[in-house]
Amino acid sequence: MNDVNQPLVSVITHVLNAEDTIEKTMLSIFSQTYKNIEYIIVDGDSTDNTVQIIKKYDKQISAWISEKDKNAPDAFQKAYRMTTGDIIFSLSADDWIKNDVIQIIVDIFKKNKKSLFVYGDMVMVSNGKEKVSGYIDYKANFKLGNPAFNYPSIFYKREVYETYGVHSSHYNLHNDYDLLIKLYMDDVESSYTNKFKVYRLPGGIGESGGLKSVLEIISINRKYKLPFVMLSIKSSIHVSIVYLLTLLKKIRSVFNG
């Protein structure tokens, strides 16, 4: 156990071919005002310049590896086994946070000692414009079998993973939903703050998973006996639109290239 007054915070980034964004992600961790941080990076054997960028900051990274992984949950599991902190935060390789975030989170955990996780908002950044996105009332959504929530903005206490397990590699797209449902079912305490925001770029894996995304949601809802019929219809429409727009964008880039 680390110092309760200055708990060690483990930040995890798993990455694959993110040479355009990984440096900004890393710098947002290195610039934190709270200093008792360990930073773990797991690279999935990138073929671009990602590894070279990681090596550039080797002395500021607590540990990192570069090797093939099965999927994002598998990469997270590798990273988690390398952590020693009391608080765990996963920051995607195209996301970033402001420099006071970890201090804010630590202070909230100190104040609300029974909270097992602290979460904030997501801000989507596109064409220089910022828009607060996502949902903060996960309990209301989960009750309806709706997985919508601000997953990228969650700081977990280590005991969450020790009690409920890490993200399941069975679900590539919605493993975060699968984990959080377990906490929802046990009605664990959590804290929300609007002082914490994760800034991210559009186009995450969950947004373009197509039919597989919908099927994972249905499978998870069935597993926990949550509603899924109406959700699957609504999700199918939404995901199909996102998928078609993404496909159209790729087709245009080919013809314009």
Secondary structure, DSSP 8 states (H G I E B T S, - for coil): ---SSS--EEEEEEESS-TTTHHHHHHHHHT-S---EEEEEEE---SSSHHHHHHHTGGG-SEEEE---SSHHHHHHHHHHH---SEEEE--TTEE--TTHHHHHHHHHHHSTT-SEEEEEEEEEETTEEEEES-S-HHHHHHTT---S-GGGEEEEHHHHHHH-S--TT-SSSHHHHHHHHHHHTT--EEEEEEEEEEE-S--GGGS-HHHHHHHHHHHHHHTT---HHHHHHHHHHHHHHHHHHHHHHHHHHHH-
